[in-house]
Amino acid sequence: MNKDWFREIRIAEDTCTAPNSGKWEIVCFDNCTWMEDFTVSNNISIAGSGTLTFNVNMTFTEPHWEVFKDNGCEIVINSEGSIR
């Protein structure tokens, strides 16, 4: 009996999309630029160097969540963007 087994593996292209749950690990080297408002369900950890650009509103689902960032990563919040 000959059986073929297949497994689908998906690899994220970058770390710019917030997960549905759990801590969001962003690699600053991905140089994310956000253009649509979004919500984050947990803490954010940003590692590495590069630039993250907010042209939109990022909202935490709970008031006590935090952003942890390495010194080599620049965060740019343009006039139409915010972190709240």
MARKEBA-419169 format. One record per atom (N, C-alpha, C): residue in one letter; atom name; x, y, z. Coordinates in Angstrom, 3 decimals. Example, Ala and Ser with C-alpha at 12.3 -4.5 7.8 and 13.67 -1.06 7.14 Angstrom:
BEGIN
- A_N_13.190_-5.690_7.800
- A_CA_12.300_-4.500_7.800
- A_C_13.200_-3.300_7.800
- S_N_12.850_-2.250_7.080
- S_CA_13.670_-1.060_7.140
- S_C_12.900_0.030_7.870
//
This chain:
BEGIN
- M_N_0.835_-1.158_0.000
- M_CA_0.000_0.000_0.000
- M_C_0.899_1.246_0.000
- N_N_0.671_2.162_-0.931
- N_CA_1.461_3.377_-1.071
- N_C_0.625_4.563_-0.604
- K_N_1.099_5.239_0.439
- K_CA_0.382_6.410_0.950
- K_C_1.278_7.634_0.839
- D_N_0.717_8.698_0.358
- D_CA_1.422_9.968_0.302
- D_C_0.916_10.846_1.433
- W_N_1.829_11.427_2.180
- W_CA_1.475_12.326_3.271
- W_C_1.935_13.726_2.921
- F_N_1.070_14.680_3.149
- F_CA_1.403_16.072_2.881
- F_C_1.122_16.889_4.129
- R_N_1.985_17.838_4.391
- R_CA_1.795_18.753_5.506
- R_C_1.982_20.160_4.971
- E_N_1.034_21.024_5.269
- E_CA_1.135_22.417_4.851
- E_C_1.798_23.211_5.967
- I_N_2.846_23.918_5.621
- I_CA_3.560_24.765_6.568
- I_C_3.502_26.193_6.052
- R_N_3.023_27.088_6.905
- R_CA_2.951_28.500_6.528
- R_C_3.973_29.278_7.329
- I_N_4.757_30.072_6.635
- I_CA_5.774_30.901_7.271
- I_C_5.399_32.354_7.040
- A_N_5.343_33.111_8.126
- A_CA_5.001_34.529_8.009
- A_C_6.080_35.253_7.215
- E_N_5.637_36.134_6.319
- E_CA_6.586_36.907_5.518
- E_C_7.287_37.966_6.357
- D_N_6.602_38.492_7.352
- D_CA_7.185_39.484_8.240
- D_C_6.435_39.445_9.569
- T_N_6.820_40.318_10.473
- T_CA_6.186_40.344_11.794
- T_C_5.258_41.539_11.958
- C_N_4.791_42.116_10.861
- C_CA_3.998_43.343_10.895
- C_C_2.519_43.133_11.207
- T_N_2.060_41.916_11.226
- T_CA_0.651_41.648_11.493
- T_C_0.482_41.151_12.920
- A_N_-0.395_41.811_13.665
- A_CA_-0.632_41.429_15.060
- A_C_-1.286_40.054_15.136
- P_N_-0.858_39.219_16.082
- P_CA_-1.507_37.918_16.248
- P_C_-2.899_38.085_16.852
- N_N_-3.734_37.085_16.713
- N_CA_-5.084_37.139_17.291
- N_C_-5.043_37.111_18.816
- S_N_-4.015_36.494_19.382
- S_CA_-3.883_36.435_20.835
- S_C_-2.406_36.282_21.188
- G_N_-2.081_36.554_22.427
- G_CA_-0.710_36.411_22.889
- G_C_0.145_37.623_22.563
- K_N_1.373_37.607_23.103
- K_CA_2.303_38.723_22.905
- K_C_2.712_38.830_21.439
- W_N_2.807_40.045_20.956
- W_CA_3.191_40.317_19.573
- W_C_4.684_40.593_19.543
- E_N_5.427_39.763_18.852
- E_CA_6.880_39.909_18.715
- E_C_7.170_40.543_17.352
- I_N_7.590_41.804_17.333
- I_CA_7.890_42.514_16.093
- I_C_9.405_42.564_15.903
- V_N_9.864_42.244_14.712
- V_CA_11.278_42.400_14.367
- V_C_11.384_43.739_13.635
- C_N_12.065_44.694_14.235
- C_CA_12.113_46.052_13.690
- C_C_12.720_46.087_12.288
- F_N_13.578_45.134_11.975
- F_CA_14.187_45.029_10.653
- F_C_13.138_44.920_9.546
- D_N_11.911_44.450_9.892
- D_CA_10.827_44.352_8.901
- D_C_10.344_45.720_8.433
- N_N_10.735_46.800_9.159
- N_CA_10.383_48.176_8.785
- N_C_8.893_48.318_8.463
- C_N_8.061_47.935_9.416
- C_CA_6.606_47.936_9.226
- C_C_6.060_49.352_9.086
- T_N_5.103_49.513_8.188
- T_CA_4.327_50.738_8.050
- T_C_2.868_50.335_8.032
- W_N_2.095_50.852_8.993
- W_CA_0.688_50.481_9.084
- W_C_-0.173_51.562_8.458
- M_N_-1.149_51.128_7.642
- M_CA_-2.009_52.039_6.885
- M_C_-3.490_51.874_7.232
- E_N_-3.841_50.898_8.085
- E_CA_-5.229_50.684_8.509
- E_C_-5.261_50.511_10.015
- D_N_-6.240_51.158_10.688
- D_CA_-6.372_51.040_12.136
- D_C_-6.443_49.572_12.537
- F_N_-5.887_49.240_13.713
- F_CA_-5.943_47.866_14.194
- F_C_-5.905_47.835_15.713
- T_N_-6.263_46.667_16.266
- T_CA_-6.324_46.452_17.701
- T_C_-5.326_45.373_18.098
- V_N_-4.709_45.544_19.260
- V_CA_-3.722_44.600_19.769
- V_C_-4.246_44.013_21.071
- S_N_-4.143_42.682_21.197
- S_CA_-4.740_42.004_22.351
- S_C_-3.773_41.720_23.494
- N_N_-2.508_42.141_23.397
- N_CA_-1.540_41.829_24.448
- N_C_-0.341_42.762_24.340
- N_N_0.699_42.517_25.154
- N_CA_1.926_43.309_25.103
- N_C_2.611_43.171_23.740
- I_N_3.449_44.163_23.425
- I_CA_4.242_44.140_22.196
- I_C_5.714_44.183_22.581
- S_N_6.512_43.316_21.977
- S_CA_7.954_43.302_22.171
- S_C_8.604_43.576_20.818
- I_N_9.444_44.615_20.751
- I_CA_10.083_45.022_19.499
- I_C_11.587_44.816_19.639
- A_N_12.161_44.013_18.742
- A_CA_13.589_43.690_18.812
- A_C_14.300_44.114_17.535
- G_N_15.586_44.430_17.678
- G_CA_16.398_44.746_16.509
- G_C_16.380_46.214_16.158
- S_N_16.900_46.521_14.962
- S_CA_16.965_47.907_14.515
- S_C_16.188_48.079_13.222
- G_N_15.735_49.298_12.984
- G_CA_14.926_49.633_11.816
- G_C_13.956_50.735_12.199
- T_N_12.877_50.877_11.434
- T_CA_11.872_51.912_11.694
- T_C_10.474_51.319_11.582
- L_N_9.630_51.619_12.565
- L_CA_8.217_51.264_12.536
- L_C_7.429_52.554_12.380
- T_N_6.515_52.599_11.408
- T_CA_5.784_53.829_11.104
- T_C_4.287_53.619_11.273
- F_N_3.675_54.457_12.117
- F_CA_2.230_54.411_12.358
- F_C_1.569_55.562_11.617
- N_N_0.803_55.249_10.590
- N_CA_-0.025_56.227_9.885
- N_C_-1.478_56.053_10.290
- V_N_-1.719_55.250_11.318
- V_CA_-3.057_54.862_11.753
- V_C_-3.106_54.824_13.280
- N_N_-4.267_54.421_13.811
- N_CA_-4.442_54.264_15.245
- N_C_-4.284_52.800_15.630
- M_N_-3.403_52.543_16.578
- M_CA_-3.265_51.211_17.154
- M_C_-3.869_51.285_18.543
- T_N_-4.816_50.408_18.844
- T_CA_-5.515_50.433_20.119
- T_C_-5.315_49.112_20.847
- F_N_-4.943_49.185_22.128
- F_CA_-4.860_47.990_22.956
- F_C_-6.258_47.632_23.466
- T_N_-6.547_46.335_23.575
- T_CA_-7.860_45.906_24.064
- T_C_-7.986_46.090_25.575
- E_N_-6.876_46.185_26.295
- E_CA_-6.871_46.392_27.744
- E_C_-5.971_47.589_28.061
- P_N_-6.281_48.356_29.102
- P_CA_-5.510_49.564_29.394
- P_C_-4.109_49.315_29.953
- H_N_-3.798_48.128_30.409
- H_CA_-2.513_47.887_31.063
- H_C_-1.453_47.245_30.162
- W_N_-1.724_47.038_28.887
- W_CA_-0.719_46.438_28.009
- W_C_0.402_47.436_27.749
- E_N_1.598_46.921_27.418
- E_CA_2.777_47.765_27.264
- E_C_3.535_47.427_25.989
- V_N_4.412_48.369_25.576
- V_CA_5.304_48.168_24.435
- V_C_6.733_48.152_24.969
- F_N_7.480_47.082_24.669
- F_CA_8.885_46.960_25.040
- F_C_9.710_47.058_23.759
- K_N_10.722_47.955_23.733
- K_CA_11.434_48.232_22.487
- K_C_12.940_48.299_22.710
- D_N_13.710_47.680_21.782
- D_CA_15.169_47.821_21.782
- D_C_15.548_49.248_21.378
- N_N_16.717_49.699_21.816
- N_CA_17.179_51.054_21.505
- N_C_17.408_51.290_20.015
- G_N_17.706_50.259_19.237
- G_CA_18.015_50.434_17.820
- G_C_16.814_50.604_16.922
- C_N_15.619_50.524_17.483
- C_CA_14.397_50.623_16.675
- C_C_13.763_52.002_16.856
- E_N_13.494_52.662_15.749
- E_CA_12.838_53.976_15.772
- E_C_11.348_53.791_15.519
- I_N_10.525_54.459_16.328
- I_CA_9.071_54.438_16.123
- I_C_8.650_55.829_15.674
- V_N_7.994_55.898_14.510
- V_CA_7.494_57.156_13.963
- V_C_5.972_57.113_14.013
- I_N_5.368_58.084_14.716
- I_CA_3.907_58.187_14.773
- I_C_3.544_59.469_14.045
- N_N_3.024_59.329_12.834
- N_CA_2.648_60.491_12.025
- N_C_1.382_61.139_12.562
- S_N_1.073_62.335_12.082
- S_CA_-0.041_63.129_12.619
- S_C_-1.381_62.401_12.581
- E_N_-1.577_61.487_11.641
- E_CA_-2.840_60.762_11.569
- E_C_-2.820_59.465_12.363
- G_N_-1.718_59.182_13.057
- G_CA_-1.586_57.941_13.811
- G_C_-1.500_58.146_15.309
- S_N_-1.723_57.060_16.059
- S_CA_-1.599_57.103_17.514
- S_C_-1.455_55.687_18.059
- I_N_-0.973_55.612_19.310
- I_CA_-0.961_54.365_20.067
- I_C_-1.768_54.657_21.328
- R_N_-2.865_53.898_21.497
- R_CA_-3.725_54.172_22.663
- R_C_-4.251_52.902_23.273
//
